[in-house]
Amino acid sequence: MISMSRKTDYALVALAHLAREAADDAGSTLSARQIAEAYGLPTPMLMNVLKDLQRAGIVASERGAQGGYAIATSPRDITVLDVIQLIEGPVKVSMCCDDDEDGEPCAPCDLLEQCPITEPVRELNRRIVGLLASVTLEELMHGQMRNAPAVAQS
């Protein structure tokens, strides 16, 4: 199963909440506690996620009694891939998907020379990365992923 971690889920939820807040009241900030309480999220983990988002410049933070977090980037400029890579690192379906600068696989694999699925798996990974890069926070917020191809449900 391919899945995002809870940290990535929390990051997307917090970003959507901050973006909605900015649309309703530009210049306002929210504390990690306010966001966590709104969605029943663990405050300590959300605080760490917000710090990561702040270091990346996606959110801004303000210290003090009236401080908190505010979105610093337009939701249309934040992709799901941006958030996943920030929180979890590179997206890869399998170990052979992670290439180094020379195009060689980073992970040693005894089957690589004769593996019948290395290239198809790499192509699958490229497609997944492309899909994640095509979906913006704005589209997630509105449930309209117009850039993303439809995926059949089984």
Secondary structure, 3 states (H helix, E strand, C coil): CCCCCHHHHHHHHHHHHHHHHHHHCCCCCECHHHHHHHHCCCHHHHHHHHHHHHHCCCEEEECCCCCEEEECCCHHHCEHHHHHHHHHCCCCCCHHHCECCCCCECCCCCCCCCCCCHHHHHHHHHHHHHHHHHCEHHHHHHCCCCCCCCCCCC
